[in-house]
Amino acid sequence: MSGREREVRELEELLLGGELKYTRLDAARESGVPPEFTERLWRSFGFPSPADDVPAFTEGDLRALRLIRGILDRGSLGEDTAELVLRQARAFGQTMARLAEWQSGLLTGAGLDTSIFNADFLDRMEPLLLHAWRRQLAAAGARALASMSPDGELNARPLAVGFADMVSFTAMSRELNELELGRVVERFETTAADIVAAHGARLIKTLGDEVLYAADSARTGVEIGISISDAVQSETEVPDVRVGMAYGPVLHLMGDIFGTTVNLASRLTSIARPGSLVADEALAEELKGDSSYELVRIVRRPVRGLGIIQPYVVRRSLPG
């Protein structure tokens, strides 16, 4: 084992809280979870299945498997307990993978070496992670409950959906090196995330040069879009943004949102000029009578997959 390989192994064991000493078959035998299920579980978490003779599991992994065995034995999640466990594992795996990459990039990008990952760091961060998860689960649970029908079915509910897209990102990516481009993207995402949170809305996801958000009302959604555009215009290193918005039924699924409303908002982004917000007719209808905004109807046009639409440019009304 080379010096670098030894360093990597030591870091893994530090973060995992124990020695990597069990093979996949050992872990299955010690935990009582069938090998076939442990392999599916491992893939659901986002990891390739280790070779049968490679020690890749710790005591902590065994404790987790025993907890899962208890859930499976009791069938406490209903008839499809095993499948639901795998779906939950996939949700955790995808979310935690992005979080881990983000945290690691923040720390190493700040010039900190791997020594920052020590027992004290883990002891302080782990309770914060659990607290953040509980807070987000409470908020998501409340949203889900609000959208349920009286018979318990999860319904699509009307939301204002917005895409904010950086202009000329492709050209800029050819002019900047990777580190400079990363700083621009981070600044844009941070600005957008702060504005969305301040208005009590939800940042659905970031896509590098684009962010997707959703708000309960058209007015809140428009305020967010205009505020992001205004904030970005004051940032010298971030290009202008254009915002596309639509209002209508949206389905929440797997941490994302889906539906024609989302597709329409995305298409409207390509219509908007730099620094402007373009909305669909349904959102414009929600804003009619609100003197805070000016609605300018522009030329109707065909949108791929959605037919002919009537877009509106939305601006804040000038004082007086």
C-alpha positions in Angstrom: 0.0 0.0 0.0 1.5 3.4 -1.0 1.6 6.4 1.2 -1.3 8.0 -0.5 -3.4 4.9 -0.4 -2.7 4.6 3.4 -3.7 8.2 3.9 -7.0 7.7 2.0 -7.6 4.5 4.1 -7.0 6.4 7.3 -9.4 9.2 6.3 -12.1 6.7 5.4 -11.8 4.9 8.7 -11.8 8.1 10.6 -15.0 9.3 9.0 -16.6 5.9 9.2 -15.8 5.6 12.8 -14.0 2.3 12.7 -11.8 -0.1 10.8 -12.8 -1.5 7.4 -12.6 -5.2 8.3 -15.7 -6.9 7.0 -16.4 -8.2 3.5 -19.8 -8.0 2.0 -20.5 -11.6 2.8 -19.2 -11.1 6.4 -21.5 -8.1 6.8 -24.5 -10.1 5.6 -23.7 -13.0 7.9 -23.1 -10.9 11.0 -26.2 -8.7 10.5 -28.6 -11.3 9.3 -29.5 -9.3 6.2 -29.4 -11.5 3.0 -26.4 -10.9 0.7 -28.7 -10.1 -2.2 -30.5 -7.4 -0.3 -27.2 -5.9 1.1 -26.0 -5.6 -2.5 -29.2 -3.9 -3.6 -29.0 -1.6 -0.6 -25.4 -0.7 -1.3 -26.2 0.2 -4.9 -29.2 2.2 -3.7 -26.8 4.3 -1.5 -24.9 4.9 -4.7 -21.9 2.7 -4.2 -20.6 -0.2 -6.5 -20.8 -3.6 -4.8 -17.3 -4.4 -3.4 -15.6 -7.7 -4.3 -16.5 -10.5 -2.0 -12.9 -10.7 -0.6 -12.4 -7.0 0.0 -12.9 -5.6 3.5 -15.2 -2.6 2.9 -17.5 -2.5 6.0 -17.1 -1.3 9.6 -18.8 -2.0 12.8 -20.9 1.0 12.1 -22.1 -0.5 8.8 -23.1 -3.6 10.7 -25.1 -1.6 13.2 -26.9 0.1 10.4 -27.7 -3.2 8.7 -29.0 -4.6 12.0 -31.4 -1.7 12.2 -32.6 -2.3 8.7 -33.0 -6.0 9.5 -35.3 -5.0 12.4 -37.4 -2.9 10.1 -37.6 -5.7 7.6 -38.5 -8.3 10.2 -41.3 -6.2 11.7 -42.6 -5.1 8.4 -43.3 -1.8 10.1 -43.5 0.1 6.8 -46.2 -2.1 5.3 -46.3 -4.8 2.7 -43.7 -3.2 0.6 -41.2 -2.5 3.4 -38.2 -3.9 1.6 -38.8 -1.7 -1.5 -39.5 1.4 0.6 -36.3 0.9 2.5 -34.4 0.8 -0.8 -36.2 3.9 -2.0 -35.3 5.7 1.2 -31.7 4.6 0.8 -31.6 6.0 -2.7 -33.0 9.3 -1.4 -30.4 9.4 1.4 -27.6 8.3 -0.9 -28.2 10.9 -3.6 -28.8 13.7 -1.2 -25.8 12.9 1.0 -23.5 12.4 -1.9 -24.1 16.0 -3.1 -23.8 17.3 0.4 -20.5 15.5 1.0 -19.1 16.7 -2.3 -20.2 20.3 -1.5 -18.7 20.2 2.0 -15.5 18.7 0.8 -15.2 21.2 -1.9 -15.8 24.1 0.5 -13.2 23.0 2.9 -10.5 22.1 0.4 -11.3 25.1 -1.7 -10.6 27.3 1.3 -7.1 25.9 1.4 -7.8 23.4 4.3 -6.2 20.0 4.1 -7.8 16.7 5.2 -6.7 17.3 8.8 -9.9 19.4 9.2 -11.8 16.1 9.2 -11.1 15.1 12.7 -13.1 13.7 15.6 -13.9 17.1 17.0 -15.2 18.3 13.6 -17.4 15.3 13.3 -18.8 15.6 16.8 -19.8 19.2 16.2 -21.2 18.8 12.7 -23.2 15.6 13.2 -25.8 17.1 15.5 -26.2 20.0 13.1 -26.8 17.7 10.2 -29.5 15.8 12.1 -31.1 19.0 13.2 -31.2 20.4 9.7 -32.7 17.1 8.4 -35.4 17.3 11.1 -36.2 20.9 10.2 -36.4 20.1 6.5 -38.5 17.0 7.1 -40.9 19.0 9.2 -41.3 21.6 6.5 -41.6 19.0 3.7 -44.2 17.0 5.8 -46.2 20.1 6.3 -46.2 20.9 2.6 -47.2 17.3 1.8 -50.0 17.3 4.3 -51.4 20.6 3.0 -51.5 19.1 -0.6 -53.3 15.9 0.4 -56.9 15.3 -0.5 -59.5 14.3 2.2 -59.0 10.7 1.3 -55.2 10.8 1.7 -54.2 11.1 -1.9 -51.3 13.4 -2.8 -52.5 16.0 -5.2 -50.8 18.4 -7.4 -51.3 21.9 -6.1 -51.0 25.4 -7.7 -47.6 27.0 -7.3 -45.6 29.8 -8.9 -42.6 28.2 -10.5 -39.6 30.2 -11.6 -36.4 29.5 -13.4 -33.6 32.1 -13.1 -30.9 31.6 -15.8 -27.5 33.3 -16.1 -27.1 34.9 -19.5 -24.1 34.1 -21.7 -22.9 31.4 -19.3 -21.4 29.3 -22.1 -19.3 32.2 -23.5 -18.2 33.0 -20.0 -17.1 29.4 -19.3 -14.7 29.7 -22.2 -13.1 32.9 -20.8 -12.7 31.9 -17.1 -10.7 29.0 -15.6 -12.4 26.4 -13.5 -11.8 28.1 -10.2 -13.0 31.5 -11.4 -16.1 29.9 -13.0 -16.8 28.0 -9.8 -16.8 31.2 -7.8 -19.2 32.9 -10.2 -21.6 30.0 -10.0 -21.4 29.8 -6.2 -22.0 33.5 -5.9 -25.1 33.2 -8.1 -26.5 30.2 -6.2 -25.8 31.9 -2.9 -27.6 35.1 -3.9 -30.6 33.2 -5.3 -30.8 30.9 -2.3 -30.8 33.7 0.2 -33.5 35.6 -1.7 -35.7 32.5 -2.0 -35.4 31.7 1.7 -36.0 35.3 2.7 -39.4 35.2 0.9 -40.4 31.9 2.5 -40.3 30.0 -0.8 -38.4 26.8 -1.7 -35.2 26.4 -3.8 -35.9 23.2 -5.6 -32.5 22.7 -7.3 -29.5 24.4 -8.8 -28.2 23.5 -12.2 -25.0 25.5 -12.4 -26.1 28.5 -14.5 -29.8 28.1 -13.5 -31.9 27.8 -10.4 -35.4 26.4 -10.0 -37.7 27.7 -7.2 -41.3 27.5 -6.2 -43.6 29.8 -4.2 -47.1 29.5 -2.9 -48.3 32.7 -4.5 -47.7 34.4 -7.8 -46.8 37.7 -6.0 -44.1 36.0 -3.9 -42.7 34.2 -6.9 -42.5 37.4 -9.0 -40.9 39.3 -6.1 -38.2 36.5 -5.9 -37.5 36.6 -9.6 -37.2 40.4 -9.8 -35.1 40.5 -6.6 -32.7 37.9 -8.0 -32.4 39.9 -11.2 -31.8 43.2 -9.4 -29.3 41.6 -7.0 -27.3 40.0 -9.8 -27.2 43.2 -11.8 -25.3 44.8 -8.9 -22.7 42.0 -8.9 -19.9 42.8 -11.2 -18.7 39.2 -11.6 -22.1 37.6 -12.2 -23.8 38.2 -15.6 -27.4 39.2 -15.9 -30.1 36.7 -15.4 -33.4 36.1 -17.2 -36.4 34.7 -15.4 -39.2 32.5 -16.7 -42.3 31.9 -14.5 -45.6 30.0 -14.7 -48.4 29.4 -12.3 -50.4 26.2 -12.1 -50.6 22.6 -10.6 -47.3 21.1 -9.6 -46.5 17.6 -8.4 -43.8 17.1 -5.7 -41.9 13.9 -6.1 -38.4 12.7 -5.0 -37.4 16.2 -3.9 -38.2 17.7 -7.2 -41.3 19.2 -8.9 -42.9 18.0 -12.1 -45.7 19.0 -14.5 -46.7 21.2 -17.4 -46.3 24.3 -15.2 -42.6 23.5 -14.6 -42.0 22.8 -18.3 -43.7 26.1 -19.3 -41.6 28.1 -16.9 -38.5 26.6 -18.3 -39.5 27.4 -21.9 -40.4 31.0 -20.9 -36.9 31.5 -19.7 -35.6 31.3 -23.2 -38.0 34.0 -24.3 -37.0 36.5 -21.6 -34.4 39.2 -22.3 -31.4 39.7 -20.0 -32.6 41.3 -16.7 -36.3 40.7 -17.4 -39.0 38.3 -16.1 -41.5 36.7 -18.5 -44.6 34.9 -17.2 -47.4 32.8 -18.5 -51.0 34.0 -18.8 -52.1 32.1 -15.6 -49.5 33.9 -13.5 -50.4 37.3 -15.1 -54.1 36.6 -14.3 -53.1 36.1 -10.6 -51.4 39.5 -10.6 -54.2 41.5 -12.2 -55.4 44.2 -10.0 -52.2 44.4 -8.0 -50.9 47.9 -8.6 -47.4 46.9 -7.5 -46.7 45.3 -10.9 -46.9 46.3 -14.6 -48.0 43.5 -17.0 -46.9 43.9 -20.6 -48.4 41.5 -23.1 -46.0 40.5 -25.8 -46.4 38.5 -29.0 -48.0 35.1 -28.8 -45.7 32.3 -29.9 -45.5 28.6 -30.3 -43.7 26.6 -27.6 -42.5 23.1 -28.3 -44.8 20.6 -26.8 -47.1 23.2 -25.3 -48.8 24.8 -28.2 -49.4 28.6 -28.6 -48.9 30.6 -25.4 -49.4 34.2 -24.4 -46.4 35.5 -22.5 -46.2 38.7 -20.4 -43.3 40.7 -19.2 -43.7 41.5 -15.5 -42.1 44.6 -14.0 -42.5 46.5 -10.7 -44.6 49.6 -11.2 -42.8 52.9 -11.1 -43.5 55.0 -8.0 -46.1 57.8 -8.6 
